Amino acid sequence: MKKIVLILAALALNQTLPAQTIQAKKLDSYFKTLEDSNDFMGSVSVVVDGKEEYSKTVGYADLDAKIRADSDSKYGIGSISKTFTAVLIFKAIESGDLALDQTLDRFFPQIPNAKKITIAQMLLHRSGIHDYLNNPDFLKRKRQPKTREQMVAIIGKYRSDFTPGSKHAYSNSNYVLLSYILEMLYNQPYADILEQEIVEPLGLDNTSFGAKPEVKNGDCNPYVYKDKWHLAPRSDPSILMGAGGLTSTPYDLTLFAEALFGGRLLTEASLTQMTEMKDRMGKDSIGMGLNKIPFLGTFGYGHTGRIDGFNSIFVYFPTEKISCAIISNGLNYALSDIMKALLSGVIDKPVALPASGTGTHSIKNLPKR
């Protein structure tokens, strides 16, 4: 599970987002072109001030069986799962069950430097805990389920990458351990906590963790493009936990974003802490489960995700009250270009049709993080 860093700053214009006039037909043509060129299979949703103004789904949930995806089709969202986990952690903090300065040794003393690592550092990827997914041998066995004890042992066998708090390094291990901390606090599976605290209250009918993916239940298969679409093997959710194991839809992600920034999930103080950006490579862009994403002269908060053959992004622009999400189960094009076109179509800016030819902007050329 690798987080895609979208270089959206390069797309910025010297303006703020204007009033919205949706270019639905132009966007429909854009996504039809992507589909016909084998560059994108997936779904998008844009919500403006609480109302869904545009949505589109192209491609197949099951390519071999010729089962088309629709607006309720569910996709793996990869590291966007971390935003959900961060919200659950802040809920635990608000209820007095946890604190940002709590050290990891209360839960997992066997993790190197556990006495020095805080919950805040884990949320910010500043703990120094090694990313277990950087081990190619482990990835070869990603379809094999693991228990909590097995996963903690795998994470704990690596030395710290750096002194806790000294710098930033993205590590999925942080959010796997945070998922287990939630389970230990409430003596419930992560899936149940997610359901009770977020999914059910918000009515996110197509968001879940841990269920066996089946196309007949609305789940999409993931694909990678190599001369043609090939089915990608899926990771067992037990090795991903709240770092990358959730499935959802773009519309559910926009509802989640609207609720989070509308004060329906956390207090204003908690949201402020989540969106307080820390330095990464000279840029204040990393928050607690949220990243700062500049675009079109303004900025939003969101996260990206990449797992197996799924790629995703969600962003909320608080000033403009626009939330948007893209999830693909087949991508052979730059996700940043798709996001640019989608938002341009929403704010009545020119939408250029994708360049012809498969893989014009192959994701192979994107940074892994």
Backbone torsions as a table, in degrees:
resi	resn	phi	psi	omega
1	MET	NA	107.4	-177.1
2	LYS	-114.7	130.4	178.7
3	LYS	-80.1	126.7	178.4
4	ILE	-82.5	122.2	173.3
5	VAL	-88.8	114.0	-179.4
6	LEU	-90.6	123.6	-177.2
7	ILE	-84.3	67.8	-175.9
8	LEU	-76.4	-18.8	-179.0
9	ALA	-59.5	-31.8	-179.5
10	ALA	-66.3	-16.3	-178.0
11	LEU	-92.6	-4.6	-171.2
12	ALA	-64.1	142.6	175.3
13	LEU	-116.9	158.5	-178.9
14	ASN	-83.6	66.6	-179.3
15	GLN	-165.4	163.7	171.2
16	THR	-101.3	163.8	-177.3
17	LEU	-65.4	128.0	-178.8
18	PRO	-83.5	-175.8	176.4
19	ALA	-59.6	150.1	-170.5
20	GLN	-91.3	128.2	168.7
21	THR	-130.9	111.5	-170.4
22	ILE	-77.8	128.1	174.7
23	GLN	-96.8	70.8	-172.2
24	ALA	-63.4	-44.7	-177.7
25	LYS	-64.6	-38.8	178.9
26	LYS	-66.0	-41.7	178.1
27	LEU	-67.3	-38.9	176.1
28	ASP	-57.8	-43.6	178.9
29	SER	-65.3	-38.3	179.3
30	TYR	-60.3	-49.4	-177.4
31	PHE	-72.8	-29.6	175.0
32	LYS	-65.1	-39.8	177.9
33	THR	-64.1	-43.5	177.2
34	LEU	-60.0	-43.9	-179.5
35	GLU	-64.7	-46.7	-177.4
36	ASP	-63.7	-27.4	-179.9
37	SER	-90.2	6.3	-177.0
38	ASN	57.1	39.6	179.9
39	ASP	-106.7	-15.9	-175.9
40	PHE	-159.7	130.6	164.3
41	MET	-127.5	128.5	-178.6
42	GLY	163.6	-159.8	-172.3
43	SER	-143.8	151.1	179.1
44	VAL	-136.5	156.0	175.5
45	SER	-150.5	138.5	175.2
46	VAL	-128.8	125.8	177.9
47	VAL	-116.0	128.5	179.6
48	VAL	-117.4	117.2	178.1
49	ASP	52.3	43.5	174.2
50	GLY	89.8	-3.7	-178.1
51	LYS	-121.0	130.7	177.3
52	GLU	-70.6	118.0	-176.6
53	GLU	-100.3	-21.6	178.1
54	TYR	-155.5	140.2	173.0
55	SER	-149.2	151.2	179.3
56	LYS	-158.2	139.7	175.4
57	THR	-130.9	130.5	176.7
58	VAL	-132.5	154.7	175.6
59	GLY	95.5	-165.4	-170.3
60	TYR	-119.7	142.3	168.0
61	ALA	-75.9	-37.8	176.3
62	ASP	-136.8	106.5	-174.6
63	LEU	-67.8	-42.2	-177.9
64	ASP	-64.2	-40.7	-179.4
65	ALA	-86.0	-0.9	-179.9
66	LYS	56.9	41.3	175.9
67	ILE	-94.9	113.5	-178.6
68	ARG	-71.9	145.7	172.1
69	ALA	-78.3	155.8	174.5
70	ASP	-136.7	-173.3	-173.6
71	SER	-65.9	-19.3	178.1
72	ASP	-97.3	1.4	178.9
73	SER	-66.8	138.8	-174.3
74	LYS	-103.8	140.6	-176.6
75	TYR	-126.7	153.2	169.7
76	GLY	-68.6	134.6	-176.9
77	ILE	-106.8	2.6	175.1
78	GLY	55.3	-131.5	-171.5
79	SER	-72.3	-7.5	169.9
80	ILE	-61.1	-23.2	174.2
81	SER	-53.2	-31.5	-177.7
82	LYS	-62.1	-33.5	178.6
83	THR	-65.3	-40.8	176.4
84	PHE	-62.2	-43.3	-179.9
85	THR	-64.8	-40.6	178.3
86	ALA	-62.1	-40.5	177.4
87	VAL	-61.6	-43.0	179.2
88	LEU	-64.0	-37.1	177.0
89	ILE	-64.4	-43.3	179.1
90	PHE	-68.2	-31.1	173.3
91	LYS	-63.2	-40.0	177.5
92	ALA	-65.7	-35.6	177.2
93	ILE	-67.1	-43.6	-179.5
94	GLU	-64.0	-31.2	179.9
95	SER	-85.1	-1.3	177.4
96	GLY	84.7	9.6	-178.3
97	ASP	-88.5	-10.0	-175.8
98	LEU	-154.2	165.1	177.2
99	ALA	-142.9	150.6	-179.6
100	LEU	-63.0	-29.9	-179.7
101	ASP	-91.5	4.9	175.4
102	GLN	-63.4	134.9	-179.5
103	THR	-91.9	155.2	-172.3
104	LEU	-67.0	-22.1	-176.1
105	ASP	-65.0	-18.7	175.2
106	ARG	-61.6	-30.7	-175.4
107	PHE	-110.4	-44.5	-175.3
108	PHE	-135.2	76.6	-179.1
109	PRO	-64.8	-17.4	-178.5
110	GLN	-77.2	-11.0	177.7
111	ILE	-76.2	130.1	178.9
112	PRO	-52.3	134.9	-179.6
113	ASN	66.3	21.5	-176.2
114	ALA	-56.6	-33.9	-178.7
115	LYS	-71.0	-16.7	-178.0
116	LYS	-105.0	-12.4	-175.0
117	ILE	-92.0	127.4	179.6
118	THR	-104.1	163.5	175.5
119	ILE	-59.0	-40.0	179.1
120	ALA	-60.3	-43.5	179.6
121	GLN	-64.9	-35.2	177.8
122	MET	-67.8	-41.9	178.3
123	LEU	-62.5	-32.6	-176.4
124	LEU	-93.9	2.4	-175.6
125	HIS	58.9	41.4	178.1
126	ARG	-121.7	24.7	-175.7
127	SER	-88.1	-24.1	-174.4
128	GLY	84.1	-0.3	178.7
129	ILE	-69.4	127.9	-176.6
130	HIS	-64.6	142.1	178.9
131	ASP	-80.1	111.1	-177.3
132	TYR	-62.7	-23.6	-179.1
133	LEU	-79.1	-2.2	174.3
134	ASN	-83.5	6.0	180.0
135	ASN	-100.1	107.4	-178.2
136	PRO	-58.0	-34.5	179.9
137	ASP	-64.2	-37.6	178.6
138	PHE	-66.9	-39.9	-177.7
139	LEU	-64.5	-26.6	177.0
140	LYS	-65.7	-21.3	-178.0
141	ARG	-113.1	27.2	-172.7
142	LYS	-69.4	-15.7	179.7
143	ARG	-86.4	-5.9	-178.4
144	GLN	-89.3	125.3	179.8
145	PRO	-64.4	151.8	179.2
146	LYS	-133.0	146.1	174.5
147	THR	-83.5	168.4	176.0
148	ARG	-57.7	-45.4	-178.7
149	GLU	-60.5	-41.2	179.8
150	GLN	-66.6	-42.7	-179.0
151	MET	-66.8	-41.7	179.0
152	VAL	-64.0	-38.2	178.1
153	ALA	-65.0	-39.6	178.7
154	ILE	-65.0	-46.8	179.3
155	ILE	-66.1	-39.0	-174.7
156	GLY	-74.3	-13.2	-177.2
157	LYS	-79.0	-14.0	-179.6
158	TYR	-91.6	143.8	173.0
159	ARG	-69.4	158.1	175.2
160	SER	-62.8	142.1	178.3
161	ASP	-77.4	-24.6	178.7
162	PHE	-166.2	169.2	178.2
163	THR	-64.6	129.3	-178.1
164	PRO	-51.9	131.8	177.6
165	GLY	87.5	-9.2	-173.6
166	SER	-79.9	-24.9	179.1
167	LYS	-164.4	-177.0	-178.9
168	HIS	-109.0	136.3	170.4
169	ALA	-152.7	118.9	-176.3
170	TYR	-60.9	126.9	-178.6
171	SER	-144.8	118.1	177.0
172	ASN	-62.7	-25.2	-179.3
173	SER	-56.0	-35.9	-179.9
174	ASN	-55.5	-47.5	-172.9
175	TYR	-82.8	-22.7	169.8
176	VAL	-64.7	-46.1	179.4
177	LEU	-66.5	-37.4	176.5
178	LEU	-62.5	-35.9	176.5
179	SER	-61.9	-44.0	179.5
180	TYR	-67.5	-34.3	177.2
181	ILE	-62.1	-41.7	176.4
182	LEU	-60.9	-42.9	179.2
183	GLU	-63.0	-38.0	-179.7
184	MET	-71.9	-36.6	179.8
185	LEU	-65.4	-39.8	-171.4
186	TYR	-111.7	0.2	177.6
187	ASN	52.4	42.9	179.3
188	GLN	-140.7	154.5	173.1
189	PRO	-63.6	150.2	178.8
190	TYR	-54.3	-41.3	-178.4
191	ALA	-58.4	-40.1	-179.3
192	ASP	-70.3	-38.9	178.7
193	ILE	-63.3	-45.5	177.9
194	LEU	-58.7	-45.1	-179.3
195	GLU	-61.8	-46.7	-175.0
196	GLN	-71.6	-38.0	-171.2
197	GLU	-92.8	-25.7	-175.5
198	ILE	-128.4	-55.9	-170.6
199	VAL	-62.1	-54.0	-177.4
200	GLU	-66.8	-47.0	179.8
201	PRO	-60.2	-32.2	-177.5
202	LEU	-94.6	-7.2	-178.5
203	GLY	68.8	38.7	179.2
204	LEU	-84.6	82.1	-170.8
205	ASP	-65.2	-22.1	-175.1
206	ASN	-114.3	23.7	179.6
207	THR	-118.2	132.6	-179.2
208	SER	-163.2	171.3	174.0
209	PHE	-131.9	138.0	166.1
210	GLY	90.4	-13.4	-179.4
211	ALA	-71.8	143.8	178.6
212	LYS	-64.6	122.5	-177.6
213	PRO	-70.1	128.1	177.5
214	GLU	-141.7	130.6	-178.8
215	VAL	-60.1	-36.3	-179.5
216	LYS	-64.6	-18.4	176.5
217	ASN	-99.1	11.0	175.8
218	GLY	100.2	0.5	180.0
219	ASP	-83.2	146.4	176.6
220	CYS	-95.4	143.2	168.8
221	ASN	-77.3	146.5	175.4
222	PRO	-91.9	147.9	-178.1
223	TYR	-135.0	152.0	171.3
224	VAL	-123.9	149.8	-175.3
225	TYR	-102.0	120.5	173.2
226	LYS	-142.4	89.2	-172.4
227	ASP	71.8	-31.1	172.0
228	LYS	-158.0	172.7	178.8
229	TRP	-71.8	131.4	176.7
230	HIS	-121.5	138.3	177.8
231	LEU	-63.2	132.1	-179.9
232	ALA	-98.8	139.6	176.5
233	PRO	-67.9	140.4	-177.5
234	ARG	-98.8	140.6	177.2
235	SER	-74.1	145.2	174.3
236	ASP	-70.5	133.6	-176.9
237	PRO	-60.5	-22.4	-178.4
238	SER	-67.5	-20.8	177.3
239	ILE	-91.6	-8.0	-178.0
240	LEU	-105.7	-37.4	-178.4
241	MET	48.3	-144.3	-178.1
242	GLY	-78.4	9.8	173.4
243	ALA	-86.8	-23.0	-177.5
244	GLY	-173.2	14.8	-171.1
245	GLY	-97.0	5.3	-176.9
246	LEU	-84.5	152.8	168.8
247	THR	-117.6	149.8	-177.5
248	SER	-164.4	-172.9	174.5
249	THR	-126.0	158.7	176.5
250	PRO	-56.7	-40.5	-179.5
251	TYR	-63.6	-42.8	176.8
252	ASP	-60.5	-38.0	179.4
253	LEU	-66.0	-36.9	176.8
254	THR	-69.1	-36.5	175.3
255	LEU	-63.1	-42.3	177.5
256	PHE	-60.3	-46.2	179.7
257	ALA	-63.0	-43.8	178.7
258	GLU	-59.6	-42.0	-179.0
259	ALA	-69.1	-41.5	-178.8
260	LEU	-62.9	-47.9	-177.6
261	PHE	-85.0	-7.3	175.1
262	GLY	-95.6	6.0	175.5
263	GLY	79.9	17.3	-177.5
264	ARG	-92.9	-7.8	-179.7
265	LEU	-114.4	-40.4	-175.4
266	LEU	-135.0	163.5	174.0
267	THR	-71.7	163.3	178.3
268	GLU	-61.3	-35.5	-179.9
269	ALA	-64.5	-41.4	179.4
270	SER	-66.4	-44.0	179.5
271	LEU	-62.7	-37.0	177.1
272	THR	-61.3	-41.1	178.1
273	GLN	-67.1	-38.7	178.1
274	MET	-63.2	-35.8	-174.6
275	THR	-97.8	7.5	174.6
276	GLU	-79.3	108.3	-171.5
277	MET	-79.6	142.6	176.1
278	LYS	-111.6	158.4	-175.4
279	ASP	-68.6	134.3	170.5
280	ARG	-139.7	111.9	178.7
281	MET	54.9	43.3	176.6
282	GLY	82.9	3.4	-179.9
283	LYS	-127.5	132.7	176.5
284	ASP	-81.2	90.4	-172.0
285	SER	-135.1	-3.8	-174.6
286	ILE	-112.2	121.0	175.4
287	GLY	-112.9	-163.1	-178.7
288	MET	-93.7	88.4	-177.7
289	GLY	84.4	-0.4	176.9
290	LEU	-135.5	145.7	175.1
291	ASN	-119.6	153.6	179.1
292	LYS	-89.2	126.5	-175.3
293	ILE	-124.2	106.7	178.8
294	PRO	-75.8	143.8	-179.4
295	PHE	-165.8	132.0	173.5
296	LEU	51.6	44.5	175.7
297	GLY	77.9	-0.3	176.7
298	THR	-128.2	-162.0	176.3
299	PHE	-153.3	156.8	175.8
300	GLY	-133.1	176.9	176.5
301	TYR	-118.5	138.8	179.3
302	GLY	-176.1	-155.8	-178.6
303	HIS	-158.3	158.5	174.3
304	THR	-114.7	166.6	178.8
305	GLY	-149.6	147.4	175.7
306	ARG	-151.1	117.0	-179.9
307	ILE	-147.5	130.7	-178.7
308	ASP	53.1	-120.8	178.0
309	GLY	-101.1	9.1	-179.0
310	PHE	-93.8	141.2	173.2
311	ASN	-134.1	143.0	-173.3
312	SER	-155.0	158.8	171.9
313	ILE	-154.8	142.2	166.7
314	PHE	-133.9	143.7	-179.5
315	VAL	-140.9	140.2	173.0
316	TYR	-121.6	128.4	177.4
317	PHE	-101.8	101.8	-172.2
318	PRO	-65.0	-36.2	-178.9
319	THR	-68.0	-42.9	-177.1
320	GLU	-89.1	-11.2	-178.0
321	LYS	57.0	45.6	176.1
322	ILE	-114.2	129.1	172.0
323	SER	-121.9	138.7	-179.6
324	CYS	-142.7	152.9	-179.2
325	ALA	-148.7	143.0	175.0
326	ILE	-131.1	131.2	172.1
327	ILE	-133.3	131.8	178.8
328	SER	-121.2	147.9	169.7
329	ASN	-111.5	12.0	173.6
330	GLY	-165.1	114.7	-173.5
331	LEU	-136.7	124.8	176.9
332	ASN	-134.5	35.5	-172.4
333	TYR	-151.5	158.6	-179.8
334	ALA	-71.8	119.9	-179.1
335	LEU	-62.4	-31.0	178.2
336	SER	-64.9	-35.5	177.6
337	ASP	-68.7	-37.7	177.8
338	ILE	-65.6	-41.9	177.9
339	MET	-62.9	-41.7	178.7
340	LYS	-60.5	-45.7	-179.7
341	ALA	-64.7	-42.1	-178.9
342	LEU	-61.2	-49.5	-178.9
343	LEU	-68.7	-35.6	177.5
344	SER	-61.9	-39.7	178.7
345	GLY	-67.4	-26.9	-179.8
346	VAL	-79.4	-33.7	-175.7
347	ILE	-103.5	17.9	173.9
348	ASP	63.1	45.9	171.7
349	LYS	-111.1	161.2	-177.6
350	PRO	-57.1	135.6	176.5
351	VAL	-115.4	104.8	178.6
352	ALA	-81.2	133.7	176.9
353	LEU	-63.7	149.5	-179.0
354	PRO	-58.8	148.2	175.3
355	ALA	-61.1	142.2	-176.9
356	SER	-70.8	152.7	176.8
357	GLY	104.1	136.0	-178.3
358	THR	-65.3	134.4	171.9
359	GLY	72.3	27.4	-179.3
360	THR	-55.6	-37.4	177.9
361	HIS	-123.8	67.0	-174.2
362	SER	-58.6	140.6	178.4
363	ILE	-68.2	-10.5	176.4
364	LYS	-61.8	-24.5	-178.7
365	ASN	-90.3	-1.3	178.0
366	LEU	-82.9	147.8	171.4
367	PRO	-59.5	148.5	-179.5
368	LYS	-70.9	-24.8	-178.9
369	ARG	-134.2	NA	NA
